[in-house]
């Protein structure tokens, strides 16, 4: 779009020079400001105050011409200050471009931020530069001051986060939940409502549902699975599936011992199930046995529920699993592994990498609105008297316990699909559409990152010798993740390959990984019995179960309405959604990165088409990782 400034022969210091300045304001109606804006041009030979020459009122682009009686040489910075009159109006500045003596073409100064108050803002010329790329230290003072100011604003704390009247419209039949089934339902949500009792759909959700992060191939029979002597046939079946590599498990032990919520003086309940499943030759994943609680010393072995049990007993066991999956999905897979880790990466980047740094420019589009949505989550979702406290069985402290346990178990490999899927034994499972698409999207992002990194780091030594890059890595692992180097996260980056892998992890986490656990909520939770936010009766200890037992265990209609409301909010598509790689902001002024971004967009478009064609032949299309459906950042 614009070429960076590079030195050319200029006039003598006493000769007047003419500069043409273009200033771009954001596209929204409220982006402009009636306040006067003061500009400075800063070059390698001096600085010139141009005065209050700009009033950016709703006009998308303003052009100015000024004469300067000083040869500034190559332009390094543009400084700006918005002056308040009686009322201060914020201004969204997209960029400033300057052409004149000392520049070749236009020098481009990206901003893409709100200008508030009356502080002076410094915009460096848009060519990416590491410390090594600034041998004369022309930007040294700016880099240091920028990070010093950012560290005052962005601070990393622990990841752990610190009901209305029970207007119980009683549920008498399962069909009563049709009253809260959303009108704007998705086709898949309708399918779930009609087929939620089916074992095949129950198993499918572990592969491709809202939470595809829990399933793993069994390498032995779990020690918590206590099989009584009369179930010798079941043990034989399990061992047979184990030997052929078709035995899988979903273990919710992270929920064991979590204190359940009390909602308007009514006790709620939490279970920690274990589900054993078999992978059929046709790709279907079918449950074989469900154990709702781990064994306890001094207590009888927990009841094991089987597909051959009375239908209502088997359905209640599966409903308990779906409620437990709701808890871990929302807290571990969606909030922690999506929102909060994206926040850690975002804050560490703001604190450690100046805006001149190429990795800052590469990552910044993937942090758009992340801090804003996380503030909303802390204020309304997991806060005291927030949604979790009001209607979710793990609210009122249990959710904090789960987050702390889950944080302690985060590993670097689990954030990298090639490693995570290998560790969970899912690489060769063709019916894992999440796995297939995650691998392909990871590959596209990885190639994009490798090309970008190669533009700025010509050797492994250049990576090791970049102090800002090393500080950024340490900030994520030691501070943001509270010493996660013992779980595989790096505290230093020693090579270009290691840097590329780490950046790919950052981008995939902020885009594809979040999308895979965010987008399915309307599909899978609109029908409340398929993902109950709470259970109001304890887990069954016998198989004498009626439909009334199931109905009495499920949320009240009031709780169900609240669940529908926040699921519609969390699962909605953003009206100003920016798809992966489609951001319009130009943080790089040099043509090399722009060409790489274009290649990235072309690869994403090709992958999108491949998934579209694949989905056309599927009974249940999987779209959560289609690049056109993946947001460029965590925004909701």
C-alpha positions in Angstrom: 0.0 0.0 0.0 2.7 2.5 1.0 6.4 2.3 0.8 8.6 2.9 3.8 10.8 6.0 3.9 14.4 5.5 2.8 17.0 8.2 2.6 17.5 10.2 -0.7 19.5 13.3 -1.3 17.7 16.3 0.3 17.9 20.0 0.2 20.4 22.0 2.2 19.4 22.6 5.9 18.3 26.2 5.2 16.0 25.4 2.3 12.3 25.2 2.6 10.8 21.7 2.1 7.2 20.8 1.3 5.5 17.8 2.8 2.2 16.3 1.8 0.4 14.6 4.7 -2.5 12.2 4.5 -4.4 11.3 7.7 -7.0 8.4 7.7 -9.8 8.2 10.3 -11.7 5.0 11.1 -14.8 3.9 9.2 -17.4 4.0 12.0 -19.7 7.0 12.5 -18.2 7.9 15.8 -14.5 7.5 14.8 -14.1 11.3 14.0 -13.4 14.1 16.5 -14.0 17.8 16.5 -10.9 18.4 18.7 -7.8 19.9 17.1 -4.9 17.6 16.5 -1.3 18.8 16.7 1.4 17.0 14.6 5.1 16.7 14.7 7.5 15.3 12.1 10.6 13.6 13.5 13.4 12.9 11.1 17.0 11.7 11.5 18.2 15.3 11.4 15.6 17.0 13.5 12.0 17.5 14.6 9.4 20.0 13.5 6.2 21.0 15.3 3.5 21.6 12.7 1.1 23.0 15.2 -2.7 22.3 15.5 -3.4 21.7 11.8 -6.0 19.0 11.8 -9.6 18.6 12.9 -10.6 15.0 11.9 -14.4 15.4 11.8 -16.0 12.3 10.2 -13.9 12.7 7.0 -12.3 9.4 6.3 -9.1 10.9 4.9 -7.6 14.4 5.2 -4.8 15.8 3.0 -2.5 18.6 4.2 0.4 20.4 2.7 3.0 22.1 4.9 6.3 23.8 4.4 9.2 23.1 6.7 12.3 25.3 6.8 14.4 22.4 8.1 15.7 19.4 6.3 14.5 16.5 8.5 16.1 13.7 6.5 14.6 10.3 6.6 11.4 10.4 8.6 11.4 8.2 11.7 8.3 9.2 13.6 5.1 11.2 13.5 3.9 12.5 16.8 0.4 13.6 17.4 -1.6 15.1 20.3 -5.4 15.7 20.4 -6.2 18.8 22.3 -9.5 19.0 24.3 -11.7 22.1 24.2 -14.7 22.1 26.5 -15.5 18.5 25.6 -13.0 15.8 24.6 -14.1 13.5 21.7 -12.1 10.4 21.1 -10.7 9.9 17.6 -9.8 6.6 15.9 -6.7 7.2 13.8 -6.0 4.5 11.2 -2.7 5.8 9.8 -0.7 8.8 8.7 1.3 8.9 5.4 3.9 11.6 4.6 5.6 12.4 1.4 8.4 15.0 1.1 12.1 15.7 1.2 13.9 12.6 2.7 11.3 10.1 1.7 11.0 7.8 -1.3 7.4 7.6 -2.2 5.3 7.8 1.0 6.5 7.0 4.5 3.7 5.1 6.2 2.9 5.4 10.0 0.3 2.9 11.2 -1.8 3.7 14.2 -5.1 1.8 14.3 -6.0 2.9 17.8 -8.2 5.4 19.6 -6.6 8.6 20.5 -7.9 9.7 23.9 -7.0 12.4 26.4 -4.3 14.8 25.4 -1.1 12.7 25.7 1.4 12.7 22.9 1.4 9.6 20.8 4.4 8.5 18.8 3.9 6.6 15.6 7.1 5.0 14.1 7.5 4.5 10.4 5.9 1.2 9.5 9.0 -0.8 8.4 9.4 -3.6 10.9 12.7 -3.5 12.9 14.3 -5.6 15.5 17.0 -4.1 17.8 19.6 -5.5 15.4 18.0 -3.6 12.5 18.6 -0.3 14.3 22.4 -0.2 14.6 22.4 3.6 15.1 19.8 3.4 17.9 17.6 5.9 16.2 14.5 4.1 17.7 16.0 3.0 21.0 14.5 5.7 23.1 11.1 5.2 21.5 11.1 1.4 22.0 12.0 1.8 25.7 9.5 4.6 26.4 6.7 2.7 24.5 7.2 -0.5 26.5 7.5 1.5 29.8 4.1 3.1 29.2 2.5 -0.2 28.1 3.7 -2.0 31.2 1.8 0.5 33.3 -1.4 -0.3 31.5 -1.0 -4.1 30.9 -0.3 -6.2 33.9 -0.5 -10.0 34.2 -2.1 -11.5 37.2 -3.1 -15.1 38.1 -5.3 -16.8 35.6 -7.8 -17.9 38.3 -11.0 -15.8 38.4 -12.5 -14.7 41.3 -29.2 -16.8 42.2 -31.8 -14.7 41.2 -35.0 -15.9 42.9 -35.8 -19.4 41.9 -38.9 -18.7 39.9 -39.2 -22.4 39.2 -41.5 -23.0 36.3 -41.4 -26.7 36.9 -40.7 -29.1 34.1 -43.0 -32.0 33.9 -42.0 -33.6 30.7 -38.9 -33.5 28.5 -41.0 -31.9 25.8 -41.4 -28.9 28.0 -37.9 -27.8 27.0 -39.4 -27.0 23.6 -40.6 -23.8 25.3 -37.1 -22.5 25.5 -35.8 -23.9 22.3 -34.6 -20.8 20.3 -36.6 -19.6 17.3 -33.4 -18.8 15.5 -32.2 -22.3 15.8 -29.5 -23.8 13.6 -30.2 -26.9 11.4 -27.8 -28.9 13.6 -29.6 -27.7 16.7 -32.8 -29.1 15.3 -31.0 -32.4 14.5 -29.8 -32.5 18.1 -33.3 -32.0 19.5 -34.7 -34.8 17.5 -31.7 -37.3 18.0 -30.1 -36.4 21.3 -31.0 -39.8 22.8 -29.1 -41.7 20.1 -25.8 -43.3 21.1 -24.2 -42.4 17.8 -24.9 -38.6 18.3 -23.7 -38.9 21.9 -20.4 -40.4 20.8 -20.0 -38.0 17.8 -19.9 -35.0 20.1 -16.6 -36.2 21.6 -15.1 -36.1 18.1 -16.7 -33.1 16.6 -19.0 -31.4 19.0 -18.6 -28.2 21.1 -15.7 -29.8 23.1 -13.5 -32.0 21.0 -10.6 -31.7 23.5 -11.3 -34.5 26.0 -11.4 -37.7 24.0 -8.3 -39.9 23.8 -7.4 -43.5 22.7 -7.0 -45.9 25.6 -3.6 -47.5 26.2 -4.9 -49.6 29.1 -8.1 -50.0 31.0 -8.4 -47.0 33.4 -7.6 -47.8 37.0 -10.8 -46.0 38.2 -13.0 -48.4 36.1 -14.0 -51.0 38.7 -15.6 -54.0 36.9 -17.5 -56.4 39.2 -17.2 -60.2 38.6 -20.6 -60.4 37.0 -19.4 -58.1 34.2 -16.7 -60.4 32.9 -18.3 -60.2 29.4 -17.9 -56.4 29.4 -14.3 -56.7 30.5 -13.6 -59.1 27.6 -15.2 -56.7 25.2 -13.2 -53.8 26.5 -10.0 -55.7 26.3 -10.8 -56.8 22.7 -11.3 -53.2 21.6 -8.2 -52.2 23.5 -6.1 -54.8 21.6 -7.4 -53.6 18.2 -6.8 -49.9 19.1 -10.5 -49.0 18.9 -11.1 -48.3 22.6 -11.4 -44.6 23.5 -12.2 -42.8 26.8 -13.4 -39.5 28.0 -12.4 -38.9 31.7 -14.0 -36.1 33.6 -11.8 -36.6 36.7 -11.0 -32.9 36.8 -14.5 -32.4 38.3 -13.9 -34.9 41.1 -14.3 -33.2 44.5 -15.5 -29.9 43.1 -17.9 -28.2 45.5 -21.3 -27.9 43.7 -23.3 -24.7 43.7 -26.3 -23.9 45.9 -28.8 -21.9 43.9 -31.5 -20.1 45.9 -31.1 -22.4 48.9 -31.4 -25.5 46.6 -28.4 -27.8 46.4 -27.1 -28.6 42.9 -24.9 -31.5 41.9 -21.7 -32.3 40.0 -20.4 -35.6 38.7 -17.0 -36.7 37.4 -17.9 -39.4 34.8 -15.7 -41.8 32.9 -17.0 -42.9 29.4 -15.6 -45.8 27.5 -16.3 -45.8 23.8 -15.5 -48.0 20.8 -14.7 -46.8 17.3 -16.7 -48.7 14.7 -15.2 -49.5 11.2 -17.7 -47.0 9.7 -16.2 -44.2 11.9 -19.0 -44.0 14.4 -18.0 -43.7 18.1 -20.4 -45.6 20.4 -20.4 -45.6 24.2 -19.8 -49.0 25.9 -20.0 -48.1 29.6 -20.5 -45.0 31.8 -19.2 -44.7 35.4 -20.6 -41.5 36.9 -18.2 -41.2 39.9 -14.8 -42.5 40.7 -14.6 -45.3 43.3 -14.3 -44.2 47.0 -12.4 -46.1 49.7 -14.9 -47.8 52.1 -17.8 -47.4 49.7 -19.4 -49.9 47.3 -18.1 -49.7 43.7 -19.9 -47.1 41.6 -22.8 -48.3 39.4 -21.8 -48.9 35.8 -24.4 -48.0 33.2 -24.6 -49.9 29.9 -26.4 -49.4 26.6 -28.3 -52.6 27.4 -29.8 -51.0 30.6 -33.4 -49.8 30.8 -33.7 -46.9 28.3 -34.3 -44.2 31.0 -31.4 -45.3 33.2 -29.1 -45.2 30.2 -30.4 -41.8 29.1 -30.0 -40.3 32.5 -26.4 -41.5 32.6 -25.7 -40.0 29.2 -27.4 -36.7 30.3 -25.1 -36.6 33.3 -22.1 -36.9 31.0 -23.4 -34.1 28.8 -23.8 -31.8 31.9 -20.2 -32.6 33.0 -19.0 -31.9 29.4 -20.8 -28.6 29.5 -18.8 -27.6 32.6 -15.4 -28.6 31.2 -16.2 -27.2 27.8 -17.1 -23.7 29.1 -14.4 -23.4 31.7 -11.4 -25.5 30.5 -11.7 -25.6 26.7 -13.4 -22.3 25.9 -12.6 -19.8 28.7 -9.2 -21.0 29.8 -7.6 -22.5 26.7 -9.3 -19.9 24.4 -9.9 -16.6 26.1 -7.5 -16.5 28.9 -4.5 -17.9 27.1 -5.1 -15.4 24.3 -5.1 -12.7 26.9 -1.8 -13.9 28.3 -0.3 -13.8 24.8 -1.8 -10.4 24.1 -0.7 -8.8 27.4 2.8 -10.2 27.1 3.1 -8.9 23.6 2.0 -5.4 24.6 4.5 -5.4 27.5 7.5 -6.8 25.7 7.4 -6.0 22.0 7.4 -2.4 20.7 5.2 -1.5 17.8 8.3 -1.5 15.5 9.0 -5.1 16.2 8.1 -7.5 13.3 6.5 -10.1 15.7 4.3 -7.4 17.2 3.2 -6.4 13.8 2.5 -10.0 12.9 0.5 -10.8 16.0 -1.4 -7.6 16.8 -4.4 -8.3 14.4 -5.1 -11.4 16.4 -5.7 -9.5 19.6 -8.6 -7.3 18.4 -11.2 -7.0 21.1 -9.8 -9.8 23.2 -9.3 -7.7 26.3 -12.7 -6.2 25.9 -14.6 -9.5 25.8 -12.6 -10.9 28.6 -13.5 -8.0 30.8 -17.1 -8.7 30.0 -16.7 -12.4 30.9 -15.1 -11.5 34.3 -17.9 -8.9 35.0 -20.9 -11.0 33.9 -20.1 -14.6 33.4 -17.8 -15.8 36.2 -18.0 -12.9 38.6 -19.8 -13.0 42.0 -23.5 -13.2 41.2 -22.6 -13.7 37.5 -24.2 -16.3 35.2 -22.2 -19.2 36.7 -23.2 -18.3 40.2 -26.9 -18.0 39.2 -27.6 -21.1 37.1 -24.5 -23.3 36.7 -23.7 -26.2 39.0 -20.0 -25.3 39.2 -20.7 -21.7 40.1 -20.1 -20.0 43.5 -16.4 -21.1 43.7 -16.4 -24.5 42.0 -15.6 -22.8 38.6 -12.5 -21.1 40.2 -11.4 -24.5 41.5 -11.8 -26.1 38.1 -9.8 -23.2 36.4 -7.0 -23.6 38.9 -6.8 -27.3 38.4 -7.0 -27.0 34.6 -4.3 -24.3 34.6 -1.9 -26.5 36.5 -2.3 -29.2 33.8 -1.7 -27.0 30.7 1.0 -28.3 28.5 2.7 -26.8 25.4 2.0 -29.9 23.3 -1.7 -29.7 24.0 -1.8 -26.3 22.3 -0.2 -27.6 19.1 -2.6 -29.9 17.2 0.1 -32.2 15.6 1.4 -33.0 19.1 -2.0 -32.9 20.9 -3.7 -35.2 18.4 -0.7 -37.6 18.4 -0.7 -37.7 22.3 -4.5 -38.4 22.3 -4.2 -41.1 19.6 -6.5 -39.3 17.1 -4.2 -38.7 14.2 -5.5 -41.6 12.1 -9.2 -41.3 13.2 -10.8 -40.2 9.9 -14.1 -39.4 11.6 -12.4 -36.8 13.8 -13.2 -33.9 11.5 -11.9 -31.5 14.1 -8.6 -33.3 14.0 -8.4 -33.3 10.2 -9.2 -29.6 9.9 -7.1 -28.5 12.9 -4.0 -30.2 11.3 -4.7 -28.5 7.9 -5.3 -25.1 9.4 -2.2 -25.4 11.6 -0.2 -26.2 8.5 -1.5 -23.1 6.6 -0.7 -20.9 9.6 2.7 -22.5 10.1 3.7 -21.8 6.5 2.6 -18.2 6.8 4.6 -17.7 9.9 7.7 -19.4 8.4 7.7 -17.0 5.5 7.2 -14.0 7.7 9.9 -15.0 10.1 12.4 -15.6 7.2 12.0 -12.0 6.2 13.3 -10.7 9.5 15.5 -13.4 11.0 18.2 -14.7 8.6 19.8 -17.1 11.1 19.2 -18.8 14.4 21.7 -16.4 15.9 19.4 -13.5 15.0 16.7 -15.1 17.0 18.8 -15.8 20.0 20.3 -12.3 20.0 17.0 -10.4 20.0 16.5 -9.3 23.6 12.9 -8.1 23.1 11.9 -11.4 21.6 13.5 -13.4 24.4 11.7 -11.1 27.0 8.4 -11.7 25.3 8.9 -15.5 25.4 9.8 -15.4 29.1 6.9 -13.1 29.9 4.4 -15.6 28.5 5.9 -18.7 30.1 7.2 -17.5 33.4 4.8 -14.7 34.3 1.6 -15.2 32.3 1.5 -19.0 32.6 3.1 -18.9 36.1 6.2 -20.9 35.4 5.0 -23.3 32.7 8.5 -24.3 31.5 8.0 -27.6 33.4 5.1 -28.3 31.1 7.0 -27.8 27.9 6.6 -24.0 27.3 9.9 -22.4 26.3 11.5 -19.7 28.3 13.9 -18.8 25.5 13.8 -19.1 21.7 17.0 -20.7 20.3 16.2 -21.1 16.6 14.0 -19.9 13.8 12.2 -23.2 13.8 11.4 -22.9 17.5 10.3 -19.3 17.0 8.0 -20.3 14.1 6.4 -23.1 16.1 5.8 -20.8 19.1 4.2 -18.1 17.0 2.1 -20.6 15.1 0.8 -21.8 18.5 0.0 -18.2 19.5 -2.0 -17.5 16.3 -3.8 -20.9 16.2 -4.8 -20.5 19.9 -6.2 -17.0 19.2 -8.1 -18.1 16.0 -8.7 -21.7 15.1 -8.6 -23.3 18.6 -11.0 -20.7 20.0 -13.3 -21.1 17.0 -13.5 -24.9 17.5 -14.8 -24.5 21.0 -16.8 -21.4 20.5 -18.9 -21.9 17.4 -20.7 -25.1 18.4 -22.6 -23.7 21.3 -25.8 -22.8 19.5 -25.7 -26.2 17.7 -25.2 -28.4 20.7 -26.6 -26.5 23.7 -29.8 -25.0 22.3 -31.6 -28.2 23.3 -31.1 -28.0 27.0 -31.1 -31.7 27.9 -28.1 -32.2 25.6 -26.0 -29.8 27.6 -27.6 -29.0 31.0 -25.9 -26.1 32.8 -26.8 -27.8 36.1 -28.2 -31.0 37.6 -30.7 -30.7 40.5 -30.6 -34.2 41.8 -27.6 -36.4 42.7 -26.2 -38.9 40.3 -28.3 -42.1 40.2 -27.0 -45.1 42.2 -29.5 -47.6 40.8 -31.0 -48.3 37.4 -34.6 -47.9 38.5 -35.1 -44.6 36.6 -38.2 -43.0 35.2 -38.7 -40.0 32.9 -39.7 -38.0 36.0 -36.2 -38.8 37.5 -34.6 -37.3 34.4 -36.9 -34.3 34.3 -36.4 -33.6 38.0 -32.6 -33.7 37.5 -32.5 -31.2 34.7 -32.6 -27.4 35.1 -35.8 -25.6 35.8 -37.4 -23.6 33.0 -36.1 -20.5 34.6 -32.5 -21.9 34.6 -33.0 -23.2 31.1 -34.1 -19.7 29.8 -31.1 -18.2 31.4 -28.9 -20.8 29.8 -30.5 -20.1 26.4 -29.9 -16.4 26.8 -26.2 -16.6 27.5 -25.7 -19.4 24.9 -27.3 -17.2 22.3 -25.0 -14.4 23.4 -21.8 -16.5 23.5 -22.6 -18.4 20.3 -23.7 -15.6 18.1 -21.8 -14.6 15.0 -20.2 -11.1 15.3 -21.9 -8.5 13.0 -18.4 -7.1 12.2 -16.7 -10.5 12.1 -13.2 -10.5 10.6 -12.3 -13.9 9.2 -8.8 -15.4 9.7 -6.2 -13.5 7.7 -8.7 -10.9 6.3 -7.8 -7.9 8.5 -7.6 -4.6 6.7 -5.0 -3.0 9.0 -1.6 -2.6 7.4 1.0 -2.7 10.2 3.8 -3.5 7.7 4.7 -0.8 5.2 7.3 -2.9 3.4 6.1 -5.0 0.5 7.6 -8.3 1.6 5.2 -9.0 4.4 2.2 -7.8 2.4 3.0 -10.4 -0.3 3.3 -13.1 2.3 -0.1 -12.1 3.8 -1.6 -12.3 0.3 -0.2 -15.9 -0.1 -1.7 -16.7 3.3 -5.1 -15.5 2.2 -4.9 -17.6 -1.0 -4.1 -20.7 1.0 -6.9 -20.1 3.4 -9.3 -19.7 0.5 -8.2 -23.0 -1.0 -8.6 -24.8 2.3 -12.0 -23.2 2.8 -13.1 -24.6 -0.5 -11.8 -28.0 0.2 -13.8 -28.2 3.5 -16.9 -26.9 1.7 -16.6 -29.7 -0.9 -15.9 -32.3 1.8 -18.9 -31.1 3.9 -21.3 -31.4 0.9 -20.9 -35.2 1.1 -21.4 -35.5 4.9 -24.5 -36.2 6.9 -23.2 -33.8 9.6 -21.0 -31.1 8.1 -18.2 -29.8 10.3 -17.7 -26.1 9.7 -16.1 -24.7 12.9 -12.6 -24.7 11.4 -13.5 -23.4 7.9 -11.2 -20.4 7.5 -14.2 -18.2 6.5 -15.9 -19.1 9.7 -12.8 -18.7 12.0 -12.5 -15.2 13.6 -9.1 -13.5 13.3 -9.1 -13.0 17.1 -11.0 -13.9 20.3 -13.8 -11.4 20.2 -16.8 -13.2 21.7 
